[in-house]
Amino acid sequence: MDGSSAETVSFTQMKDGTREDYLLLAEHEHAYQAGTADRVLGELRRQGEQTLEGYKITRLDHGLQSAARAEADGADIDWIVGALLHDIGDGLAPQNHDRMAAEVIRPFVRWDVSWVVEHHGIFQMLYYAHHYGWDRDAREKFRDHPCFQQCAEFCERWDQASFDPAYPTPPLEHFEPMVREVFARKAYDPAVIREGEVTALTA
């Protein structure tokens, strides 16, 4: 809360709130939720300024490159935005960034896209875990899940390959309309979520 609003609720404990209090909050929450895309884009920009060092590119560039590869493959908007945002949790939740990223997009994209984003971390271990003495095949516990192949392909085609500073990658502004379109959707709309339906990464 920035203190700019003259009208506030009457309570200091939620249990004491009135109907009028909660109608006021609903009004403010509606406006706040409408700004979600702006905050998501702002977090992506921050990843271009504060990033995990050691890689050849920033976390923003990695997300952009992943999305660019998805777009080049003919993926639809849900997969492209999922690829763009799959590591958006890195800043605040580096130990479980995949789950955080999935929760950011879950209300607005297909079920299979959010599942893949949620589990890409363990699937990515195939490429590096053995160097630390970890189980590179940990993803095998999901072998029977209907989204297993989609997650494996997501990682192979768009995630693990997207650390190349020479890859032609458009700026964030290219993807901004897609982000705004996705986050303007009605949250948890069954027609969008399509629970249980598994879609190919590309047409």
C-alpha positions as CSV (number, residue, x, y, z in Angstrom):
1,M,0.0,0.0,0.0
2,D,1.5,3.3,-1.0
3,G,-0.6,5.5,1.3
4,S,-2.1,7.5,-1.5
5,S,-5.6,6.3,-1.0
6,A,-7.7,8.5,1.5
7,E,-10.2,5.7,2.0
8,T,-9.3,2.7,4.0
9,V,-11.0,-0.1,5.8
10,S,-12.2,0.4,9.4
11,F,-10.6,-2.7,10.9
12,T,-7.2,-3.6,12.2
13,Q,-8.1,-7.3,12.4
14,M,-9.8,-9.0,9.5
15,K,-12.4,-10.7,11.6
16,D,-13.8,-7.2,12.5
17,G,-14.3,-6.1,8.9
18,T,-17.7,-5.1,7.7
19,R,-19.4,-5.7,4.3
20,E,-18.5,-2.2,3.3
21,D,-14.9,-2.8,4.2
22,Y,-14.7,-5.8,2.0
23,L,-16.6,-4.2,-0.9
24,L,-14.0,-1.4,-0.7
25,L,-11.1,-3.9,-0.8
26,A,-12.7,-5.8,-3.7
27,E,-12.7,-2.5,-5.7
28,H,-9.0,-1.9,-4.9
29,E,-8.1,-5.6,-5.6
30,H,-9.8,-5.5,-9.0
31,A,-7.6,-2.5,-10.0
32,Y,-4.5,-4.2,-8.5
33,Q,-5.1,-7.5,-10.3
34,A,-5.4,-5.6,-13.5
35,G,-1.8,-4.5,-13.1
36,T,-0.4,-8.0,-12.8
37,A,1.1,-8.0,-16.3
38,D,2.9,-4.7,-15.5
39,R,4.5,-6.3,-12.4
40,V,5.4,-9.5,-14.3
41,L,7.1,-7.4,-17.0
42,G,8.8,-5.4,-14.3
43,E,10.2,-8.5,-12.7
44,L,11.5,-9.7,-16.1
45,R,13.3,-6.4,-16.6
46,R,14.8,-6.7,-13.1
47,Q,16.3,-10.1,-14.2
48,G,18.2,-8.2,-16.8
49,E,19.8,-6.0,-14.1
50,Q,20.2,-8.4,-11.2
51,T,21.1,-11.8,-12.5
52,L,22.7,-15.1,-11.5
53,E,26.4,-14.6,-12.5
54,G,28.5,-17.2,-14.3
55,Y,26.3,-17.7,-17.4
56,K,27.1,-16.0,-20.7
57,I,23.7,-14.3,-20.7
58,T,21.3,-12.8,-18.1
59,R,18.2,-14.5,-16.7
60,L,16.1,-12.1,-18.8
61,D,18.0,-13.0,-21.9
62,H,17.5,-16.7,-21.1
63,G,13.8,-16.3,-20.8
64,L,13.7,-14.2,-24.0
65,Q,15.7,-16.8,-25.9
66,S,13.6,-19.7,-24.6
67,A,10.4,-17.8,-25.8
68,A,12.1,-17.0,-29.1
69,R,12.9,-20.6,-29.7
70,A,9.3,-21.6,-28.8
71,E,7.9,-18.9,-31.2
72,A,10.3,-20.0,-34.0
73,D,9.0,-23.6,-33.5
74,G,5.5,-22.4,-34.1
75,A,4.3,-22.8,-30.5
76,D,1.1,-21.1,-29.4
77,I,0.8,-18.1,-27.0
78,D,0.5,-20.3,-23.9
79,W,3.7,-22.2,-24.6
80,I,5.6,-19.0,-25.6
81,V,4.6,-17.1,-22.4
82,G,5.3,-20.2,-20.4
83,A,8.8,-20.4,-21.9
84,L,9.3,-16.6,-21.3
85,L,8.3,-16.9,-17.6
86,H,9.6,-20.3,-16.7
87,D,12.4,-18.9,-14.6
88,I,10.7,-15.8,-13.3
89,G,10.9,-17.2,-9.7
90,D,14.7,-17.1,-9.8
91,G,15.1,-13.9,-7.9
92,L,12.9,-14.6,-4.9
93,A,12.8,-18.4,-4.8
94,P,16.0,-19.8,-6.3
95,Q,15.5,-23.1,-4.6
96,N,12.0,-23.6,-5.9
97,H,11.8,-21.2,-8.8
98,D,10.0,-23.6,-11.0
99,R,7.1,-24.0,-8.6
100,M,6.9,-20.2,-8.1
101,A,6.9,-19.5,-11.8
102,A,4.1,-22.1,-12.3
103,E,1.9,-20.4,-9.7
104,V,2.4,-17.0,-11.4
105,I,1.0,-18.4,-14.7
106,R,-1.3,-21.1,-13.4
107,P,-4.6,-19.1,-13.4
108,F,-4.1,-17.9,-17.0
109,V,-2.6,-20.7,-19.1
110,R,-3.5,-24.3,-20.0
111,W,-3.0,-26.9,-17.3
112,D,-0.3,-28.7,-19.2
113,V,1.8,-25.6,-19.6
114,S,1.7,-24.8,-15.9
115,W,2.6,-28.4,-15.1
116,V,5.6,-28.3,-17.4
117,V,6.8,-25.1,-15.9
118,E,6.3,-26.4,-12.4
119,H,8.4,-29.5,-13.1
120,H,11.0,-28.2,-15.5
121,G,13.6,-27.9,-12.7
122,I,13.8,-31.7,-12.0
123,F,13.6,-32.5,-15.8
124,Q,16.6,-30.1,-16.4
125,M,18.7,-32.2,-14.0
126,L,19.2,-34.7,-16.8
127,Y,21.8,-32.3,-18.3
128,Y,23.9,-31.5,-15.2
129,A,23.0,-33.4,-12.0
130,H,25.7,-36.0,-12.5
131,H,28.4,-33.3,-12.2
132,Y,27.3,-32.7,-8.6
133,G,26.8,-36.4,-7.8
134,W,23.0,-36.1,-7.9
135,D,20.5,-38.2,-9.7
136,R,20.2,-37.0,-13.3
137,D,17.3,-39.4,-13.8
138,A,15.1,-38.0,-11.0
139,R,12.5,-37.0,-13.5
140,E,11.8,-40.7,-14.1
141,K,9.4,-40.7,-11.2
142,F,7.0,-38.7,-13.5
143,R,7.4,-41.2,-16.4
144,D,3.8,-42.2,-16.3
145,H,2.4,-38.6,-16.1
146,P,0.6,-37.5,-19.3
147,C,2.8,-34.4,-19.5
148,F,6.2,-36.2,-19.2
149,Q,7.0,-36.0,-22.9
150,Q,6.0,-32.3,-23.2
151,C,8.2,-31.4,-20.2
152,A,11.1,-33.4,-21.7
153,E,10.7,-31.6,-25.0
154,F,10.3,-28.2,-23.4
155,C,13.6,-28.7,-21.6
156,E,15.5,-30.1,-24.6
157,R,14.3,-27.7,-27.2
158,W,13.7,-24.4,-25.4
159,D,15.3,-24.4,-21.9
160,Q,18.7,-26.2,-21.9
161,A,19.5,-24.8,-25.3
162,S,18.9,-21.1,-24.5
163,F,22.2,-19.9,-23.1
164,D,23.7,-18.7,-26.4
165,P,24.6,-15.0,-26.7
166,A,24.8,-15.4,-30.5
167,Y,21.2,-16.6,-30.9
168,P,19.0,-13.9,-32.5
169,T,16.7,-12.9,-29.7
170,P,14.1,-10.2,-29.8
171,P,13.7,-7.7,-26.9
172,L,11.1,-8.0,-24.2
173,E,8.9,-5.5,-26.1
174,H,8.3,-8.2,-28.7
175,F,6.7,-10.5,-26.2
176,E,4.9,-7.8,-24.1
177,P,1.6,-8.0,-26.1
178,M,1.5,-11.8,-25.5
179,V,2.1,-11.3,-21.8
180,R,-0.7,-8.7,-21.6
181,E,-3.1,-10.9,-23.5
182,V,-2.5,-13.9,-21.3
183,F,-2.7,-12.0,-18.0
184,A,-5.9,-10.2,-19.2
185,R,-7.7,-13.6,-19.3
186,K,-10.3,-14.5,-16.6
187,A,-8.5,-16.4,-13.9
188,Y,-9.0,-20.1,-13.8
189,D,-11.4,-20.1,-16.7
190,P,-12.1,-23.7,-17.5
191,A,-12.1,-23.0,-21.2
192,V,-8.5,-21.8,-20.8
193,I,-7.2,-24.2,-18.3
194,R,-8.6,-27.3,-20.1
195,E,-7.7,-29.5,-17.1
196,G,-6.4,-32.9,-18.1
197,E,-5.9,-32.1,-21.7
198,V,-2.4,-32.4,-23.1
199,T,-1.3,-30.3,-26.1
200,A,1.7,-30.6,-28.3
201,L,4.4,-28.0,-28.0
202,T,4.0,-27.1,-31.6
203,A,1.2,-27.4,-34.1
